[in-house]
Amino acid sequence: MKQFSFSFPVSAHLLFNIIESVEYTSAKKTIIIPCLATNVETESLREMFVKWKFRDKFIFYYDGYENESTPISEFSSAHIIPDKLLAGNASLIMDQRQASPGTYTCEVTEFLGSGEVSTQKKFRIFKDPLLFTKIKSVEYTKKNKTVLIPCLFTNSVAKSLKEMFVKWKLRDKYIFNYDGEKNKSTPTSEFSSAHIVPGALLTGSASLVMDKSQAVIGIYTYEVSESTKEGKTTIELKYCIALR
């Protein structure tokens, strides 16, 4: 009896140039996160599929069969250059305003032969420094009903509250956050009265206000971030015992 043997093509892993991180500054208008495969064999875009993921969430798809790109809304500017795929280049391009720092995963699939693999990309955002009016300490007395801890910065270029984020910390513990994108303030329970005036952020003030009963003396750190600038510094809150 004649025996027949059959062989099937084994799907091989795509190989990538390993680029651990890519950095950018506020001067760049667009960001490129590289994804470079070295052993692409297909000669047709119709055989290729690309996925990009940010942390654990898929943010972009490219379907070569349909020649169609699909970014999600938060990364609406994200795109690749399909003509470069056959040379192994699936790098993601996006507007700087949508480029969140973190870990990105690139997945490239060839339908005929090479299989699928992913590689992680990281990049760090380097922003210009915000300049603060340096105030070493501020005092309050028993006559105060509320306490104001100043935070004044002088070179903000933000046009919208949506660009801004503020954090206040007492010693090593965060006690207050403001998220401009959501226009939401979040104090901790021990500092439930703590707040800022969001409208004042665009004029350079992220000063913290709280009831005197919750004002704890010590070193406070404030951090302010906007789309192209960020910075932090400290101030000491003191209690002054009035002699008269």
Sine and cosine of phi, psi and omega as CSV:
sin_phi,cos_phi,sin_psi,cos_psi,sin_omega,cos_omega
0.00,0.00,0.76,-0.65,0.00,-1.00
-0.98,0.21,0.70,-0.71,0.02,-1.00
-0.97,-0.22,0.59,-0.81,0.01,-1.00
-0.90,-0.43,0.63,-0.78,0.10,-1.00
-0.87,-0.50,0.61,-0.80,-0.03,-1.00
-0.87,-0.50,0.64,-0.77,0.08,-1.00
-0.83,-0.56,0.65,-0.76,-0.01,-1.00
-0.89,-0.46,0.57,-0.82,0.02,-1.00
-0.90,0.44,0.73,-0.69,0.02,-1.00
-1.00,0.00,0.79,-0.61,0.00,-1.00
-0.96,0.28,0.87,-0.50,-0.04,-1.00
-0.99,-0.15,0.42,-0.91,0.03,-1.00
-0.96,0.27,0.65,-0.76,0.20,-0.98
-0.94,0.34,0.58,-0.81,0.03,-1.00
-0.95,-0.30,0.67,-0.74,-0.07,-1.00
-0.87,-0.50,0.55,-0.84,0.26,-0.97
-0.92,0.40,0.80,-0.60,-0.04,-1.00
-1.00,0.06,0.91,-0.42,0.05,-1.00
-0.84,-0.54,0.96,-0.27,-0.15,-0.99
-0.93,0.36,-0.59,0.81,-0.03,-1.00
-0.40,-0.91,0.38,-0.92,0.10,-0.99
-0.70,-0.71,0.65,-0.76,-0.09,-1.00
-0.90,-0.43,0.44,-0.90,0.10,-1.00
-0.56,-0.83,0.31,-0.95,0.03,-1.00
-0.88,-0.47,0.08,-1.00,-0.03,-1.00
-0.93,0.37,-0.21,0.98,-0.01,-1.00
-0.97,0.26,-0.34,0.94,-0.04,-1.00
-1.00,0.09,0.71,-0.70,0.01,-1.00
-1.00,0.02,-0.51,0.86,0.05,-1.00
-0.81,-0.59,0.44,-0.90,-0.04,-1.00
-0.87,-0.49,0.68,-0.74,0.10,-0.99
-0.89,-0.45,0.85,-0.53,0.08,-1.00
-0.96,-0.27,0.94,-0.34,-0.17,-0.98
-0.95,0.31,0.57,-0.82,0.14,-0.99
-0.57,-0.82,0.97,-0.24,-0.15,-0.99
-0.83,-0.55,0.95,-0.31,0.05,-1.00
-1.00,-0.02,0.60,-0.80,-0.13,-0.99
-0.96,-0.27,-0.17,0.99,-0.11,-0.99
-0.75,-0.66,0.62,0.79,0.08,-1.00
-0.93,0.37,0.75,-0.66,-0.06,-1.00
-0.92,-0.39,-0.38,0.93,-0.07,-1.00
-0.92,0.40,0.45,-0.89,0.03,-1.00
-0.91,-0.41,0.17,0.98,-0.04,-1.00
-0.72,-0.69,0.75,-0.66,0.07,-1.00
-0.89,0.46,-0.44,0.90,-0.04,-1.00
-0.90,0.44,-0.25,0.97,-0.02,-1.00
-0.99,-0.14,0.12,0.99,-0.14,-0.99
-0.88,-0.48,0.54,-0.84,0.03,-1.00
-0.62,-0.79,0.69,-0.72,-0.03,-1.00
-0.79,-0.61,0.67,-0.74,0.11,-0.99
-0.78,-0.62,0.65,-0.76,0.16,-0.99
-0.86,-0.51,0.68,-0.73,-0.02,-1.00
-0.80,-0.60,0.66,-0.75,0.12,-0.99
-0.94,-0.33,0.87,-0.49,-0.15,-0.99
0.82,0.57,-0.91,-0.41,-0.05,-1.00
-0.94,-0.34,0.26,0.97,-0.11,-0.99
-0.85,-0.52,0.78,-0.62,0.08,-1.00
-0.94,0.34,0.74,-0.67,-0.08,-1.00
-0.87,-0.50,-0.26,0.97,-0.06,-1.00
-0.42,-0.91,0.64,-0.77,0.07,-1.00
-0.76,-0.65,0.59,-0.80,0.20,-0.98
-0.78,-0.63,0.83,-0.56,0.01,-1.00
-0.95,-0.31,0.96,-0.27,-0.04,-1.00
-0.92,0.40,-0.52,0.85,-0.02,-1.00
-0.89,0.46,-0.62,0.78,0.03,-1.00
-0.99,-0.11,-0.12,0.99,-0.12,-0.99
0.77,0.64,0.80,0.60,-0.12,-0.99
-0.75,-0.66,0.75,-0.66,0.06,-1.00
-0.97,-0.25,0.64,-0.77,-0.02,-1.00
-0.68,-0.74,0.99,-0.12,0.13,-0.99
-1.00,0.01,0.41,-0.91,0.11,-0.99
-0.99,0.15,0.20,-0.98,-0.16,-0.99
-0.89,0.46,-0.61,0.79,-0.03,-1.00
-0.93,0.36,-0.33,0.95,0.02,-1.00
-0.82,-0.57,0.72,0.69,-0.14,-0.99
-0.88,0.47,-0.41,0.91,-0.02,-1.00
-1.00,0.09,-0.15,0.99,-0.09,-1.00
-0.91,0.42,0.69,-0.72,0.04,-1.00
-0.35,-0.94,0.28,-0.96,0.16,-0.99
-0.87,-0.49,0.07,-1.00,0.09,-1.00
-0.94,-0.33,0.99,-0.17,-0.10,-0.99
-0.80,0.60,-0.60,0.80,-0.05,-1.00
-0.88,0.47,-0.33,0.94,-0.02,-1.00
-1.00,-0.02,-0.13,0.99,-0.05,-1.00
-0.89,0.46,-0.63,0.78,-0.05,-1.00
-0.92,0.39,-0.30,0.95,0.10,-1.00
-1.00,-0.09,0.11,0.99,0.08,-1.00
1.00,-0.02,0.16,0.99,-0.07,-1.00
-0.98,-0.21,0.95,-0.30,0.04,-1.00
-0.90,-0.44,0.50,0.87,-0.06,-1.00
-0.87,0.50,0.61,-0.79,-0.03,-1.00
-0.99,-0.12,0.72,-0.69,0.00,-1.00
-0.87,-0.49,0.69,-0.73,0.04,-1.00
-0.44,-0.90,0.29,-0.96,0.08,-1.00
-0.91,0.42,0.65,-0.76,-0.01,-1.00
-0.83,0.56,-0.56,0.83,-0.05,-1.00
-0.90,0.43,-0.38,0.93,0.00,-1.00
-0.97,-0.23,0.02,1.00,-0.06,-1.00
-1.00,0.08,0.99,-0.10,0.02,-1.00
-0.99,0.11,0.72,-0.69,0.03,-1.00
-0.93,0.38,0.59,-0.81,-0.01,-1.00
0.43,-0.90,-0.32,-0.95,-0.06,-1.00
-0.97,-0.24,0.80,-0.60,0.02,-1.00
-0.92,-0.39,0.58,-0.82,0.03,-1.00
-0.87,-0.49,0.76,-0.65,0.03,-1.00
-0.95,-0.32,0.78,-0.62,0.06,-1.00
-0.84,-0.54,0.80,-0.60,0.01,-1.00
-0.84,-0.54,0.75,-0.66,0.02,-1.00
-0.85,-0.52,0.74,-0.67,0.23,-0.97
-0.96,-0.27,0.82,-0.58,-0.06,-1.00
-0.94,0.35,-0.46,0.89,-0.02,-1.00
-0.92,-0.40,1.00,0.08,0.27,-0.96
0.85,-0.53,-0.75,0.66,-0.23,-0.97
-0.99,-0.12,-0.22,0.98,0.08,-1.00
0.99,0.17,-0.48,-0.88,-0.15,-0.99
-0.65,-0.76,0.61,-0.79,0.05,-1.00
-0.45,-0.90,0.33,-0.94,0.01,-1.00
-0.76,-0.65,0.42,-0.91,0.05,-1.00
-0.63,-0.78,0.55,-0.84,-0.07,-1.00
-1.00,-0.09,0.64,-0.77,0.07,-1.00
-0.82,-0.58,0.67,-0.74,0.05,-1.00
-0.83,-0.56,0.51,-0.86,0.19,-0.98
-0.54,-0.84,0.45,-0.89,-0.02,-1.00
-0.91,-0.41,0.61,-0.79,0.03,-1.00
-1.00,-0.09,0.79,-0.61,0.06,-1.00
-0.93,-0.36,0.92,-0.40,-0.03,-1.00
-0.97,-0.26,0.41,-0.91,0.09,-1.00
-0.93,0.38,0.46,-0.89,-0.05,-1.00
-0.98,0.22,0.68,-0.74,0.24,-0.97
-0.97,0.23,0.61,-0.79,0.02,-1.00
-0.98,-0.22,0.79,-0.61,-0.06,-1.00
-0.95,-0.30,0.54,-0.84,0.20,-0.98
-0.96,0.27,0.90,-0.44,-0.12,-0.99
-0.98,0.20,0.89,-0.45,0.07,-1.00
-0.83,-0.56,0.92,-0.39,-0.11,-0.99
-0.94,0.35,-0.64,0.77,-0.06,-1.00
-0.41,-0.91,0.32,-0.95,0.08,-1.00
-0.64,-0.77,0.58,-0.82,-0.07,-1.00
-0.89,-0.45,0.41,-0.91,0.18,-0.98
-0.66,-0.75,0.33,-0.94,-0.02,-1.00
-0.82,-0.57,0.01,-1.00,-0.01,-1.00
-0.92,0.39,-0.26,0.97,0.01,-1.00
-0.97,0.23,-0.35,0.94,0.01,-1.00
-0.93,0.36,0.71,-0.70,0.16,-0.99
-1.00,-0.04,-0.56,0.83,0.08,-1.00
-0.79,-0.61,0.36,-0.93,0.01,-1.00
-0.86,-0.51,0.72,-0.70,0.05,-1.00
-0.90,-0.44,0.84,-0.55,0.06,-1.00
-0.95,-0.30,0.93,-0.36,-0.16,-0.99
-0.95,0.30,0.57,-0.82,0.14,-0.99
-0.61,-0.79,0.96,-0.28,-0.10,-0.99
-0.82,-0.58,0.81,-0.59,0.03,-1.00
-0.82,-0.57,0.46,-0.89,-0.28,-0.96
-0.90,-0.44,-0.19,0.98,-0.12,-0.99
-0.81,-0.59,0.54,0.84,0.03,-1.00
-0.92,0.39,0.61,-0.80,0.07,-1.00
-0.86,-0.51,0.12,0.99,-0.03,-1.00
-0.90,0.44,0.66,-0.75,0.04,-1.00
-0.97,-0.25,-0.22,0.98,-0.09,-1.00
-0.61,-0.79,0.58,-0.81,0.08,-1.00
-0.87,0.49,-0.42,0.91,-0.02,-1.00
-0.89,0.45,-0.31,0.95,0.00,-1.00
-1.00,0.07,-0.10,1.00,-0.25,-0.97
-0.92,-0.39,0.55,-0.84,0.04,-1.00
-0.60,-0.80,0.70,-0.72,-0.06,-1.00
-0.77,-0.63,0.68,-0.74,0.11,-0.99
-0.76,-0.65,0.66,-0.76,0.13,-0.99
-0.86,-0.50,0.66,-0.75,-0.04,-1.00
-0.73,-0.69,0.67,-0.74,0.14,-0.99
-0.96,-0.28,0.88,-0.47,-0.10,-0.99
0.83,0.55,-0.92,-0.40,-0.05,-1.00
-0.95,-0.32,0.23,0.97,-0.09,-1.00
-0.85,-0.52,0.79,-0.61,0.07,-1.00
-0.94,0.34,0.73,-0.69,-0.05,-1.00
-0.87,-0.49,-0.24,0.97,-0.05,-1.00
-0.38,-0.93,0.68,-0.74,0.09,-1.00
-0.74,-0.67,0.60,-0.80,0.15,-0.99
-0.80,-0.60,0.82,-0.57,0.01,-1.00
-0.95,-0.32,0.96,-0.29,-0.04,-1.00
-0.92,0.38,-0.53,0.85,0.01,-1.00
-0.86,0.51,-0.61,0.79,0.01,-1.00
-0.98,-0.19,-0.09,1.00,-0.10,-0.99
0.77,0.64,0.77,0.63,-0.11,-0.99
-0.79,-0.61,0.77,-0.64,0.09,-1.00
-0.98,-0.21,0.67,-0.74,-0.03,-1.00
-0.71,-0.70,0.99,-0.10,0.12,-0.99
-1.00,0.03,0.40,-0.92,0.12,-0.99
-0.98,0.22,0.25,-0.97,-0.09,-1.00
-0.89,0.46,-0.55,0.84,0.00,-1.00
-0.94,0.33,-0.33,0.94,-0.01,-1.00
-0.80,-0.59,0.72,0.69,-0.12,-0.99
-0.88,0.47,-0.40,0.92,0.00,-1.00
-1.00,0.07,-0.15,0.99,-0.08,-1.00
-0.91,0.41,0.69,-0.72,0.02,-1.00
-0.37,-0.93,0.30,-0.96,0.18,-0.98
-0.86,-0.50,0.10,-0.99,0.09,-1.00
-0.97,-0.25,0.98,-0.19,-0.10,-1.00
-0.80,0.60,-0.64,0.77,-0.02,-1.00
-0.88,0.47,-0.42,0.91,-0.01,-1.00
-0.98,0.22,-0.27,0.96,-0.03,-1.00
-0.86,0.50,-0.63,0.77,-0.06,-1.00
-0.96,0.29,-0.18,0.98,0.10,-0.99
-0.97,-0.26,0.11,0.99,0.12,-0.99
0.99,-0.10,0.46,0.89,0.03,-1.00
-0.75,-0.66,0.83,-0.56,0.11,-0.99
-0.85,-0.53,0.55,0.83,-0.06,-1.00
-0.87,0.49,0.62,-0.79,-0.04,-1.00
-0.99,-0.15,0.73,-0.68,0.01,-1.00
-0.86,-0.51,0.67,-0.74,0.03,-1.00
-0.45,-0.89,0.30,-0.95,0.10,-1.00
-0.90,0.43,0.58,-0.81,0.00,-1.00
-0.85,0.52,-0.54,0.84,-0.04,-1.00
-0.90,0.43,-0.36,0.93,0.00,-1.00
-0.96,-0.27,0.02,1.00,-0.04,-1.00
-0.98,0.20,0.90,-0.43,0.00,-1.00
-0.97,-0.24,0.78,-0.62,0.03,-1.00
-0.93,0.36,0.53,-0.85,-0.02,-1.00
0.52,-0.86,-0.18,-0.98,-0.03,-1.00
-1.00,-0.08,0.85,-0.52,0.05,-1.00
-0.97,-0.26,0.62,-0.78,0.09,-1.00
-0.90,-0.44,0.73,-0.69,0.08,-1.00
-0.85,-0.52,0.66,-0.75,-0.02,-1.00
-0.84,-0.54,0.76,-0.66,0.02,-1.00
-0.80,-0.60,0.74,-0.67,0.01,-1.00
-0.73,-0.68,0.67,-0.74,0.16,-0.99
-0.75,-0.66,-0.12,-0.99,-0.17,-0.99
-0.88,0.48,-0.56,0.83,-0.07,-1.00
-0.84,-0.54,-0.07,1.00,-0.05,-1.00
-0.68,-0.74,0.41,-0.91,0.08,-1.00
-0.34,-0.94,0.32,-0.95,0.04,-1.00
-0.03,-1.00,0.23,-0.97,0.07,-1.00
-0.48,-0.88,0.41,-0.91,0.08,-1.00
-0.36,-0.93,0.01,-1.00,-0.09,-1.00
-0.83,-0.55,0.32,-0.95,0.07,-1.00
-0.49,-0.87,0.55,-0.83,-0.01,-1.00
-0.97,-0.23,0.74,-0.67,0.10,-0.99
-0.99,-0.14,0.80,-0.60,-0.03,-1.00
-0.85,-0.53,0.45,-0.89,0.11,-0.99
-0.96,-0.28,0.78,-0.62,-0.03,-1.00
-0.96,-0.28,0.85,-0.53,0.05,-1.00
-1.00,0.07,0.93,-0.37,-0.02,-1.00
-0.95,0.32,0.72,-0.69,-0.01,-1.00
-0.99,0.14,-0.33,0.94,0.00,-1.00
-0.84,-0.54,0.00,0.00,0.00,0.00
